[in-house]
Amino acid sequence: MEPILHGIILAFGLILPLGVQNVFIFSQGVMQPSVTKAMPAMITAAICDTLLILLAGLGLSIIVLQFEAIRFMLLIGGILFLIYIGFVIWRSDAATFEDKEALPMKKQIIFALSVSLLNPHAILDTVGVIGTNAVKYNGQEQWYFLCACILVSWLWFFSLMLAGATLKKMHISPSIFSVFNKISALFIWGTAFYLLAGLF
């Protein structure tokens, strides 16, 4: 039970903060006409997390943490991406959030891939935290730990999608979504600033 509980607590702590992935999955729950239509974004984000967790657990973290140049390039590229995404979210017209045209499946998948695989905070969390914690275990115990992390990721994204769909049905004031967008953008910029400060 130790590796399973360790994986659940660690993964939940990493995925809980408001971030680009979470904002996108939640927004699809709101914008899509049904939960089924929002599934491509949720499934893509969860698969990306699964891939990163497995790569980190199977040794990628050791490679990335040993080569400073790889880490530096990953951070610079990701910081620029987070700044851009922050502006997109800040400028989005949340007052008409529910009336916007829903993203088609292809665009959902592409955007989910970008916010999952170009997000340095998520990658460094996975590689630097989950990867380094995974080396504590060997063999079957390590797989228990990794599977627990993956399970939390899937359940969290599914819950976010459902939360967005539920809020839409409740007909909550669009101004709430406007505040949510502004807070999300500030959090994303804060993440970018935090990563930038860590470089110096």
Z-matrix of the N, CA and C atoms (Angstrom, degrees):
N
C 1 1.468
C 2 1.531 1 112.79
N 3 1.331 2 117.54 1 -26.11
C 4 1.468 3 119.33 2 -176.13
C 5 1.529 4 112.72 3 -58.89
N 6 1.350 5 119.67 4 -51.60
C 7 1.468 6 118.28 5 179.93
C 8 1.520 7 113.20 6 -63.54
N 9 1.336 8 117.83 7 -32.23
C 10 1.472 9 121.09 8 179.59
C 11 1.528 10 110.23 9 -68.11
N 12 1.341 11 116.64 10 -48.89
C 13 1.466 12 120.13 11 179.07
C 14 1.524 13 111.41 12 -64.46
N 15 1.326 14 115.86 13 -39.99
C 16 1.466 15 121.20 14 177.31
C 17 1.526 16 110.21 15 -58.72
N 18 1.338 17 116.84 16 -46.52
C 19 1.464 18 121.63 17 -179.48
C 20 1.518 19 112.20 18 -64.30
N 21 1.338 20 117.33 19 -41.78
C 22 1.462 21 121.68 20 -179.15
C 23 1.532 22 110.94 21 -63.86
N 24 1.324 23 116.18 22 -48.89
C 25 1.467 24 120.63 23 -177.79
C 26 1.524 25 111.22 24 -65.51
N 27 1.317 26 117.00 25 -44.02
C 28 1.464 27 121.40 26 -178.21
C 29 1.528 28 111.12 27 -65.53
N 30 1.331 29 116.89 28 -48.01
C 31 1.463 30 121.03 29 -178.08
C 32 1.526 31 111.39 30 -64.56
N 33 1.329 32 116.45 31 -40.04
C 34 1.464 33 119.84 32 179.62
C 35 1.524 34 110.47 33 -65.17
N 36 1.311 35 116.72 34 -40.09
C 37 1.460 36 120.49 35 178.76
C 38 1.518 37 112.63 36 -64.31
N 39 1.332 38 116.85 37 -34.11
C 40 1.463 39 120.96 38 -179.39
C 41 1.518 40 112.43 39 -78.28
N 42 1.329 41 117.48 40 -35.97
C 43 1.461 42 120.71 41 -173.16
C 44 1.518 43 113.08 42 -89.12
N 45 1.335 44 117.96 43 -17.33
C 46 1.460 45 121.70 44 -174.90
C 47 1.530 46 114.47 45 -65.11
N 48 1.355 47 120.66 46 -41.96
C 49 1.462 48 119.28 47 -176.21
C 50 1.529 49 112.31 48 -59.24
N 51 1.338 50 114.67 49 147.59
C 52 1.461 51 121.37 50 179.16
C 53 1.527 52 109.13 51 -63.39
N 54 1.302 53 117.42 52 125.32
C 55 1.451 54 121.68 53 -178.95
C 56 1.516 55 111.18 54 -147.25
N 57 1.331 56 116.58 55 -178.00
C 58 1.462 57 121.52 56 -175.16
C 59 1.524 58 111.04 57 -60.61
N 60 1.334 59 116.54 58 -46.77
C 61 1.461 60 120.15 59 179.52
C 62 1.519 61 111.19 60 -59.06
N 63 1.328 62 116.15 61 -49.55
C 64 1.458 63 120.69 62 -177.38
C 65 1.525 64 112.04 63 -61.14
N 66 1.333 65 115.94 64 -42.73
C 67 1.464 66 120.92 65 179.58
C 68 1.531 67 110.33 66 -61.11
N 69 1.320 68 115.93 67 -44.31
C 70 1.466 69 119.92 68 -177.16
C 71 1.528 70 111.86 69 -66.39
N 72 1.321 71 116.87 70 -46.06
C 73 1.468 72 120.02 71 -179.06
C 74 1.525 73 110.57 72 -63.64
N 75 1.330 74 116.93 73 -42.77
C 76 1.453 75 120.80 74 177.99
C 77 1.531 76 110.95 75 -61.74
N 78 1.335 77 116.19 76 -43.92
C 79 1.462 78 120.13 77 -178.33
C 80 1.523 79 112.14 78 -63.69
N 81 1.328 80 116.47 79 -33.56
C 82 1.467 81 118.79 80 177.84
C 83 1.520 82 111.27 81 -68.42
N 84 1.319 83 116.30 82 -34.54
C 85 1.457 84 119.54 83 175.00
C 86 1.516 85 111.67 84 -61.49
N 87 1.346 86 116.26 85 -34.63
C 88 1.460 87 121.49 86 179.41
C 89 1.530 88 111.50 87 -77.39
N 90 1.324 89 116.40 88 -45.26
C 91 1.457 90 121.25 89 -169.96
C 92 1.523 91 114.33 90 -81.15
N 93 1.319 92 117.17 91 -31.32
C 94 1.466 93 119.23 92 -176.76
C 95 1.535 94 110.43 93 -74.84
N 96 1.336 95 116.98 94 146.46
C 97 1.479 96 120.06 95 -178.45
C 98 1.523 97 114.10 96 -65.94
N 99 1.327 98 117.65 97 -21.10
C 100 1.465 99 120.50 98 178.53
C 101 1.520 100 109.54 99 -150.92
N 102 1.327 101 116.24 100 164.25
C 103 1.462 102 121.38 101 178.58
C 104 1.525 103 110.68 102 -61.32
N 105 1.328 104 116.37 103 -39.23
C 106 1.465 105 120.72 104 -179.78
C 107 1.522 106 111.61 105 -58.76
N 108 1.341 107 116.53 106 -39.50
C 109 1.466 108 121.06 107 -178.84
C 110 1.528 109 112.20 108 -68.78
N 111 1.340 110 116.77 109 -22.39
C 112 1.461 111 120.83 110 179.77
C 113 1.528 112 112.50 111 -89.57
N 114 1.324 113 117.12 112 -5.56
C 115 1.464 114 121.42 113 -176.06
C 116 1.531 115 114.48 114 -61.91
N 117 1.364 116 119.80 115 -38.66
C 118 1.471 117 118.73 116 -178.83
C 119 1.525 118 113.66 117 -55.51
N 120 1.343 119 116.65 118 -42.25
C 121 1.468 120 120.02 119 179.39
C 122 1.519 121 110.72 120 -65.55
N 123 1.331 122 116.93 121 -45.13
C 124 1.458 123 121.36 122 -178.46
C 125 1.522 124 111.43 123 -63.60
N 126 1.331 125 116.51 124 -46.19
C 127 1.464 126 120.83 125 -178.01
C 128 1.533 127 110.78 126 -65.73
N 129 1.344 128 116.95 127 -40.85
C 130 1.469 129 120.59 128 179.93
C 131 1.522 130 111.01 129 -62.64
N 132 1.336 131 116.82 130 -46.13
C 133 1.473 132 120.90 131 179.47
C 134 1.523 133 110.76 132 -62.18
N 135 1.333 134 116.75 133 -41.59
C 136 1.468 135 120.59 134 -179.14
C 137 1.531 136 111.28 135 -67.46
N 138 1.331 137 116.91 136 -39.15
C 139 1.475 138 120.62 137 177.93
C 140 1.527 139 110.37 138 -64.87
N 141 1.340 140 116.75 139 -41.60
C 142 1.468 141 120.48 140 178.20
C 143 1.528 142 110.63 141 -61.41
N 144 1.326 143 116.77 142 -43.78
C 145 1.461 144 120.48 143 177.91
C 146 1.525 145 110.92 144 -62.90
N 147 1.328 146 115.56 145 -41.56
C 148 1.466 147 120.14 146 178.43
C 149 1.520 148 110.61 147 -59.56
N 150 1.336 149 116.14 148 -45.12
C 151 1.464 150 121.12 149 179.87
C 152 1.524 151 111.14 150 -61.89
N 153 1.339 152 116.58 151 -45.83
C 154 1.466 153 120.47 152 -179.44
C 155 1.528 154 111.65 153 -64.24
N 156 1.327 155 116.59 154 -40.50
C 157 1.464 156 120.55 155 179.29
C 158 1.527 157 110.73 156 -63.71
N 159 1.333 158 116.21 157 -43.73
C 160 1.463 159 120.05 158 -180.00
C 161 1.524 160 111.52 159 -66.14
N 162 1.334 161 116.88 160 -42.98
C 163 1.468 162 120.35 161 178.65
C 164 1.524 163 111.00 162 -63.09
N 165 1.339 164 116.33 163 -42.21
C 166 1.465 165 120.49 164 179.21
C 167 1.521 166 110.56 165 -64.02
N 168 1.331 167 115.78 166 -44.46
C 169 1.461 168 120.01 167 -178.50
C 170 1.504 169 114.02 168 -68.45
N 171 1.346 170 115.37 169 -26.14
C 172 1.461 171 119.27 170 -177.31
C 173 1.531 172 113.53 171 -95.92
N 174 1.348 173 116.63 172 10.51
C 175 1.461 174 118.55 173 169.97
C 176 1.509 175 117.52 174 119.90
N 177 1.337 176 119.07 175 -6.42
C 178 1.464 177 119.49 176 -179.55
C 179 1.520 178 111.19 177 -62.49
N 180 1.338 179 116.49 178 -33.81
C 181 1.460 180 120.33 179 -178.86
C 182 1.523 181 111.93 180 -59.03
N 183 1.315 182 116.53 181 -36.28
C 184 1.463 183 120.61 182 179.87
C 185 1.520 184 110.63 183 -63.86
N 186 1.341 185 116.19 184 -41.43
C 187 1.470 186 121.24 185 -179.24
C 188 1.523 187 110.61 186 -66.47
N 189 1.358 188 116.61 187 -50.08
C 190 1.462 189 120.48 188 -176.83
C 191 1.520 190 111.63 189 -63.67
N 192 1.329 191 117.52 190 -42.35
C 193 1.458 192 120.71 191 -177.66
C 194 1.526 193 112.59 192 -71.21
N 195 1.339 194 117.45 193 -20.13
C 196 1.466 195 120.81 194 179.66
C 197 1.527 196 112.16 195 -82.87
N 198 1.337 197 117.75 196 -27.17
C 199 1.458 198 121.48 197 -176.67
C 200 1.523 199 109.81 198 -108.78
N 201 1.327 200 115.68 199 104.93
C 202 1.461 201 121.78 200 -175.87
C 203 1.521 202 111.97 201 -63.33
N 204 1.337 203 118.00 202 -33.44
C 205 1.464 204 121.37 203 -178.26
C 206 1.528 205 111.26 204 -63.39
N 207 1.320 206 116.70 205 -39.41
C 208 1.468 207 120.71 206 179.27
C 209 1.531 208 109.24 207 -65.08
N 210 1.308 209 115.81 208 -45.36
C 211 1.466 210 120.44 209 179.87
C 212 1.521 211 110.86 210 -62.97
N 213 1.329 212 117.66 211 -41.55
C 214 1.464 213 122.12 212 -178.77
C 215 1.528 214 110.77 213 -63.86
N 216 1.335 215 117.44 214 -46.97
C 217 1.462 216 121.21 215 -179.54
C 218 1.529 217 111.11 216 -64.41
N 219 1.316 218 115.82 217 -38.40
C 220 1.460 219 121.14 218 178.30
C 221 1.527 220 110.53 219 -62.43
N 222 1.333 221 116.08 220 -42.97
C 223 1.458 222 120.69 221 -179.64
C 224 1.526 223 112.27 222 -67.27
N 225 1.332 224 118.09 223 -46.29
C 226 1.465 225 121.51 224 -178.45
C 227 1.517 226 111.30 225 -61.39
N 228 1.332 227 116.12 226 -48.87
C 229 1.459 228 120.23 227 179.17
C 230 1.514 229 111.85 228 -61.43
N 231 1.319 230 115.76 229 -41.96
C 232 1.457 231 120.53 230 -178.94
C 233 1.520 232 113.18 231 -69.28
N 234 1.327 233 117.30 232 -37.10
C 235 1.468 234 121.14 233 178.59
C 236 1.524 235 110.39 234 -61.70
N 237 1.332 236 116.22 235 -45.09
C 238 1.464 237 120.47 236 178.07
C 239 1.532 238 110.99 237 -61.95
N 240 1.308 239 115.60 238 -39.55
C 241 1.465 240 120.15 239 179.45
C 242 1.530 241 110.57 240 -64.74
N 243 1.333 242 117.37 241 -43.24
C 244 1.465 243 121.17 242 -179.93
C 245 1.526 244 111.69 243 -64.27
N 246 1.333 245 116.58 244 -39.07
C 247 1.465 246 119.97 245 178.08
C 248 1.526 247 110.42 246 -62.28
N 249 1.325 248 116.06 247 -43.50
C 250 1.463 249 121.12 248 179.24
C 251 1.534 250 111.27 249 -63.22
N 252 1.329 251 116.32 250 -47.45
C 253 1.466 252 120.78 251 -179.60
C 254 1.528 253 110.54 252 -61.94
N 255 1.330 254 116.71 253 -37.59
C 256 1.458 255 120.72 254 177.64
C 257 1.525 256 111.75 255 -59.19
N 258 1.343 257 116.80 256 -43.50
C 259 1.462 258 120.97 257 178.41
C 260 1.531 259 111.20 258 -65.02
N 261 1.318 260 116.46 259 -40.43
C 262 1.470 261 120.61 260 179.44
C 263 1.524 262 110.49 261 -61.06
N 264 1.336 263 116.41 262 -45.52
C 265 1.469 264 120.69 263 -178.77
C 266 1.529 265 111.02 264 -69.40
N 267 1.339 266 117.19 265 -40.76
C 268 1.459 267 121.23 266 -178.65
C 269 1.530 268 111.23 267 -62.86
N 270 1.341 269 116.40 268 -40.19
C 271 1.460 270 121.00 269 -175.16
C 272 1.527 271 113.04 270 -85.78
N 273 1.330 272 117.78 271 -8.61
C 274 1.459 273 119.60 272 -179.25
C 275 1.521 274 110.37 273 -66.54
N 276 1.316 275 115.81 274 140.76
C 277 1.464 276 121.35 275 -176.91
C 278 1.515 277 109.94 276 -84.48
N 279 1.303 278 116.14 277 87.42
C 280 1.463 279 120.30 278 -177.17
C 281 1.521 280 112.42 279 -70.14
N 282 1.329 281 118.04 280 -15.19
C 283 1.458 282 120.26 281 179.71
C 284 1.522 283 111.43 282 -64.64
N 285 1.316 284 114.98 283 -24.75
C 286 1.469 285 119.22 284 177.63
C 287 1.517 286 109.82 285 -116.25
N 288 1.330 287 115.24 286 27.19
C 289 1.465 288 121.74 287 -174.83
C 290 1.524 289 112.24 288 -53.42
N 291 1.321 290 115.15 289 -46.56
C 292 1.453 291 119.50 290 -174.62
C 293 1.523 292 112.28 291 -73.80
N 294 1.352 293 116.36 292 -19.79
C 295 1.461 294 119.68 293 -177.01
C 296 1.516 295 112.81 294 -94.54
N 297 1.321 296 117.15 295 -3.44
C 298 1.455 297 119.71 296 -178.75
C 299 1.520 298 111.08 297 -68.78
N 300 1.329 299 113.20 298 153.50
C 301 1.460 300 118.18 299 177.95
C 302 1.527 301 108.76 300 -68.61
N 303 1.308 302 116.43 301 129.29
C 304 1.459 303 121.23 302 -177.88
C 305 1.525 304 109.97 303 -68.44
N 306 1.319 305 115.72 304 143.50
C 307 1.464 306 120.32 305 178.08
C 308 1.529 307 110.35 306 -66.99
N 309 1.333 308 117.34 307 135.52
C 310 1.468 309 119.02 308 174.78
C 311 1.526 310 110.09 309 -69.38
N 312 1.324 311 116.72 310 166.49
C 313 1.458 312 121.80 311 -174.14
C 314 1.530 313 112.17 312 -56.68
N 315 1.337 314 117.64 313 -43.97
C 316 1.467 315 120.93 314 -177.13
C 317 1.525 316 111.16 315 -60.85
N 318 1.335 317 116.98 316 -45.22
C 319 1.466 318 120.51 317 -179.44
C 320 1.522 319 111.17 318 -68.97
N 321 1.325 320 117.08 319 -35.66
C 322 1.474 321 120.22 320 175.27
C 323 1.517 322 110.63 321 -57.75
N 324 1.329 323 115.56 322 -47.45
C 325 1.471 324 120.85 323 -177.02
C 326 1.525 325 110.75 324 -64.90
N 327 1.348 326 116.86 325 -44.96
C 328 1.469 327 120.98 326 -178.96
C 329 1.528 328 110.47 327 -61.98
N 330 1.340 329 116.29 328 -45.46
C 331 1.461 330 119.15 329 -178.34
C 332 1.522 331 111.01 330 -68.28
N 333 1.324 332 116.84 331 -39.44
C 334 1.466 333 120.19 332 178.22
C 335 1.526 334 110.87 333 -62.99
N 336 1.331 335 116.60 334 -38.47
C 337 1.474 336 120.85 335 176.36
C 338 1.523 337 110.43 336 -62.54
N 339 1.342 338 116.46 337 -43.11
C 340 1.467 339 119.61 338 -176.61
C 341 1.518 340 111.79 339 -67.45
N 342 1.348 341 117.58 340 -43.69
C 343 1.471 342 118.90 341 -178.44
C 344 1.522 343 112.06 342 -74.52
N 345 1.317 344 117.06 343 -14.91
C 346 1.468 345 120.24 344 179.21
C 347 1.527 346 111.90 345 -92.89
N 348 1.334 347 116.20 346 -42.53
C 349 1.461 348 119.95 347 -173.11
C 350 1.519 349 113.93 348 -99.25
N 351 1.351 350 117.89 349 -11.38
C 352 1.471 351 120.74 350 177.06
C 353 1.520 352 111.41 351 -109.17
N 354 1.311 353 116.29 352 12.65
C 355 1.461 354 121.71 353 -179.37
C 356 1.528 355 109.08 354 -98.52
N 357 1.344 356 117.56 355 103.83
C 358 1.473 357 119.54 356 -174.68
C 359 1.518 358 113.15 357 -64.07
N 360 1.333 359 116.25 358 -31.27
C 361 1.467 360 119.25 359 -179.10
C 362 1.526 361 110.23 360 -63.55
N 363 1.335 362 115.43 361 -45.16
C 364 1.468 363 119.85 362 179.54
C 365 1.523 364 111.10 363 -66.48
N 366 1.332 365 116.10 364 -41.66
C 367 1.467 366 120.19 365 -178.33
C 368 1.522 367 111.03 366 -66.51
N 369 1.326 368 116.36 367 -45.42
C 370 1.463 369 119.53 368 -178.61
C 371 1.524 370 111.58 369 -69.05
N 372 1.349 371 116.17 370 -33.44
C 373 1.468 372 119.28 371 174.35
C 374 1.521 373 109.87 372 -61.76
N 375 1.334 374 114.70 373 -46.66
C 376 1.462 375 119.45 374 -177.30
C 377 1.525 376 111.40 375 -66.32
N 378 1.342 377 114.95 376 -50.02
C 379 1.463 378 119.91 377 -176.79
C 380 1.522 379 111.71 378 -71.20
N 381 1.355 380 115.16 379 -47.96
C 382 1.455 381 118.94 380 -173.39
C 383 1.514 382 114.79 381 -79.47
N 384 1.337 383 117.28 382 -30.45
C 385 1.464 384 119.87 383 -176.10
C 386 1.530 385 111.56 384 -101.24
N 387 1.332 386 115.90 385 -58.63
C 388 1.475 387 118.65 386 -179.42
C 389 1.526 388 110.55 387 -65.29
N 390 1.333 389 116.31 388 -42.15
C 391 1.470 390 119.82 389 -179.61
C 392 1.512 391 112.86 390 -61.15
N 393 1.339 392 116.41 391 -44.81
C 394 1.464 393 119.51 392 -178.28
C 395 1.533 394 111.71 393 -72.41
N 396 1.336 395 117.04 394 -29.45
C 397 1.467 396 119.96 395 176.56
C 398 1.526 397 111.24 396 -75.07
N 399 1.328 398 116.00 397 -29.58
C 400 1.468 399 119.93 398 -178.45
C 401 1.525 400 112.12 399 -66.89
N 402 1.348 401 116.54 400 -29.57
C 403 1.467 402 119.22 401 -177.96
C 404 1.531 403 111.93 402 -70.08
N 405 1.332 404 115.98 403 -9.78
C 406 1.462 405 119.87 404 176.51
C 407 1.526 406 110.86 405 -67.70
N 408 1.337 407 115.72 406 -24.90
C 409 1.463 408 120.86 407 -175.49
C 410 1.522 409 111.00 408 -111.11
N 411 1.302 410 115.40 409 159.30
C 412 1.457 411 121.91 410 178.43
C 413 1.529 412 109.93 411 -128.77
N 414 1.325 413 114.65 412 150.30
C 415 1.460 414 120.29 413 172.51
C 416 1.514 415 114.36 414 57.33
N 417 1.338 416 115.56 415 -127.24
C 418 1.452 417 121.38 416 -174.42
C 419 1.525 418 112.25 417 -64.11
N 420 1.326 419 117.48 418 -36.08
C 421 1.460 420 120.89 419 -179.92
C 422 1.531 421 111.08 420 -63.18
N 423 1.328 422 116.23 421 -38.07
C 424 1.461 423 119.68 422 178.48
C 425 1.529 424 110.96 423 -64.37
N 426 1.328 425 116.60 424 -38.71
C 427 1.466 426 120.48 425 177.91
C 428 1.522 427 110.87 426 -66.89
N 429 1.323 428 118.05 427 -37.07
C 430 1.469 429 121.33 428 175.55
C 431 1.533 430 109.65 429 -59.79
N 432 1.320 431 115.40 430 -45.68
C 433 1.463 432 121.45 431 -179.68
C 434 1.531 433 111.06 432 -61.14
N 435 1.332 434 116.95 433 -49.03
C 436 1.461 435 121.34 434 -178.07
C 437 1.531 436 111.86 435 -65.44
N 438 1.331 437 116.69 436 -41.10
C 439 1.469 438 121.00 437 179.52
C 440 1.524 439 111.12 438 -65.26
N 441 1.325 440 117.44 439 -35.76
C 442 1.465 441 120.85 440 177.07
C 443 1.526 442 110.26 441 -64.47
N 444 1.332 443 116.78 442 -42.61
C 445 1.474 444 121.36 443 177.49
C 446 1.529 445 110.61 444 -61.52
N 447 1.327 446 116.09 445 -43.46
C 448 1.468 447 121.28 446 -178.99
C 449 1.531 448 110.49 447 -65.33
N 450 1.320 449 117.47 448 -41.96
C 451 1.460 450 121.63 449 179.86
C 452 1.531 451 111.11 450 -60.92
N 453 1.320 452 116.87 451 -43.29
C 454 1.467 453 121.19 452 178.45
C 455 1.525 454 110.43 453 -60.56
N 456 1.334 455 116.28 454 -42.15
C 457 1.467 456 121.17 455 -179.97
C 458 1.528 457 111.45 456 -59.81
N 459 1.326 458 116.95 457 -48.88
C 460 1.463 459 121.38 458 -179.32
C 461 1.524 460 111.48 459 -63.40
N 462 1.328 461 117.18 460 -45.47
C 463 1.462 462 120.76 461 -179.18
C 464 1.530 463 111.64 462 -64.98
N 465 1.322 464 116.63 463 -37.85
C 466 1.459 465 120.92 464 -178.99
C 467 1.528 466 111.49 465 -65.93
N 468 1.338 467 116.78 466 -48.02
C 469 1.460 468 119.70 467 -179.38
C 470 1.533 469 111.48 468 -64.41
N 471 1.326 470 116.29 469 -38.75
C 472 1.458 471 119.87 470 178.00
C 473 1.531 472 110.50 471 -64.02
N 474 1.336 473 116.25 472 -40.62
C 475 1.462 474 120.88 473 179.32
C 476 1.526 475 111.67 474 -65.66
N 477 1.331 476 116.58 475 -39.65
C 478 1.467 477 120.72 476 177.71
C 479 1.519 478 111.10 477 -61.64
N 480 1.334 479 115.73 478 -44.60
C 481 1.455 480 120.92 479 179.61
C 482 1.529 481 110.72 480 -61.13
N 483 1.330 482 116.74 481 -43.79
C 484 1.456 483 121.10 482 178.58
C 485 1.530 484 111.65 483 -65.68
N 486 1.332 485 116.52 484 -37.41
C 487 1.464 486 120.34 485 179.19
C 488 1.527 487 110.45 486 -62.75
N 489 1.336 488 116.26 487 -43.05
C 490 1.462 489 119.94 488 177.68
C 491 1.516 490 111.86 489 -62.07
N 492 1.328 491 116.58 490 -44.72
C 493 1.466 492 121.15 491 179.92
C 494 1.531 493 111.13 492 -64.59
N 495 1.328 494 116.69 493 -37.20
C 496 1.470 495 121.25 494 179.73
C 497 1.521 496 111.47 495 -67.58
N 498 1.329 497 117.11 496 -43.12
C 499 1.459 498 120.99 497 178.87
C 500 1.525 499 111.11 498 -63.27
N 501 1.322 500 115.77 499 -36.08
C 502 1.463 501 119.46 500 178.38
C 503 1.530 502 110.39 501 -62.45
N 504 1.314 503 116.68 502 -42.44
C 505 1.472 504 121.27 503 -179.33
C 506 1.522 505 111.78 504 -67.87
N 507 1.331 506 116.42 505 -24.92
C 508 1.466 507 120.46 506 -179.14
C 509 1.528 508 112.16 507 -80.55
N 510 1.343 509 116.22 508 -6.96
C 511 1.470 510 121.96 509 178.71
C 512 1.529 511 111.72 510 55.18
N 513 1.315 512 115.31 511 47.77
C 514 1.462 513 120.75 512 177.21
C 515 1.526 514 109.38 513 -69.99
N 516 1.314 515 116.38 514 147.70
C 517 1.465 516 121.72 515 -177.92
C 518 1.520 517 111.68 516 -53.59
N 519 1.353 518 116.50 517 134.44
C 520 1.475 519 119.99 518 179.03
C 521 1.517 520 113.14 519 -57.46
N 522 1.348 521 117.28 520 -25.04
C 523 1.466 522 120.00 521 -179.74
C 524 1.529 523 111.43 522 -62.88
N 525 1.342 524 116.85 523 -27.38
C 526 1.461 525 120.84 524 177.22
C 527 1.516 526 110.02 525 -63.44
N 528 1.336 527 115.29 526 -42.08
C 529 1.455 528 119.63 527 179.18
C 530 1.533 529 111.38 528 -68.69
N 531 1.344 530 115.99 529 -31.33
C 532 1.462 531 119.67 530 176.80
C 533 1.521 532 110.25 531 -64.25
N 534 1.332 533 116.42 532 -44.20
C 535 1.474 534 121.31 533 177.43
C 536 1.527 535 109.60 534 -63.52
N 537 1.335 536 116.70 535 -42.39
C 538 1.462 537 121.83 536 178.91
C 539 1.530 538 110.68 537 -58.30
N 540 1.354 539 116.51 538 -43.50
C 541 1.460 540 120.68 539 178.84
C 542 1.525 541 111.40 540 -62.14
N 543 1.330 542 116.42 541 -44.96
C 544 1.463 543 120.14 542 -177.91
C 545 1.529 544 110.54 543 -64.18
N 546 1.330 545 116.85 544 -44.58
C 547 1.467 546 120.73 545 178.82
C 548 1.526 547 110.40 546 -63.02
N 549 1.322 548 116.28 547 -41.68
C 550 1.465 549 121.13 548 179.71
C 551 1.526 550 110.72 549 -61.37
N 552 1.342 551 115.92 550 -45.13
C 553 1.470 552 120.31 551 -179.71
C 554 1.531 553 110.34 552 -62.63
N 555 1.347 554 116.92 553 -43.13
C 556 1.463 555 120.41 554 179.47
C 557 1.523 556 111.42 555 -63.07
N 558 1.336 557 115.86 556 -40.14
C 559 1.463 558 119.85 557 178.62
C 560 1.530 559 110.56 558 -64.66
N 561 1.320 560 117.02 559 -41.55
C 562 1.467 561 121.41 560 -179.73
C 563 1.523 562 110.52 561 -65.65
N 564 1.350 563 117.20 562 -42.92
C 565 1.466 564 119.86 563 176.16
C 566 1.524 565 110.63 564 -64.46
N 567 1.327 566 116.82 565 -37.73
C 568 1.458 567 120.21 566 176.95
C 569 1.512 568 111.89 567 -61.76
N 570 1.327 569 116.18 568 -39.04
C 571 1.465 570 120.83 569 177.13
C 572 1.524 571 110.28 570 -63.36
N 573 1.342 572 116.10 571 -43.32
C 574 1.467 573 120.65 572 179.03
C 575 1.526 574 110.61 573 -62.22
N 576 1.345 575 116.89 574 -42.69
C 577 1.464 576 121.28 575 179.42
C 578 1.526 577 110.94 576 -64.55
N 579 1.338 578 115.63 577 -41.44
C 580 1.461 579 120.65 578 178.99
C 581 1.527 580 110.80 579 -61.56
N 582 1.322 581 116.78 580 -43.65
C 583 1.466 582 120.72 581 178.87
C 584 1.528 583 111.00 582 -66.51
N 585 1.346 584 116.26 583 -39.20
C 586 1.464 585 120.79 584 179.17
C 587 1.532 586 110.75 585 -64.51
N 588 1.328 587 116.14 586 -42.73
C 589 1.471 588 120.95 587 179.63
C 590 1.524 589 110.77 588 -62.46
N 591 1.321 590 116.88 589 -32.13
C 592 1.455 591 120.53 590 -179.81
C 593 1.516 592 113.87 591 -70.24
N 594 1.337 593 115.98 592 -14.28
C 595 1.474 594 119.94 593 179.63
C 596 1.525 595 111.90 594 -81.36
N 597 1.342 596 116.35 595 -18.66
C 598 1.462 597 119.54 596 -174.47
C 599 1.528 598 112.27 597 -118.86
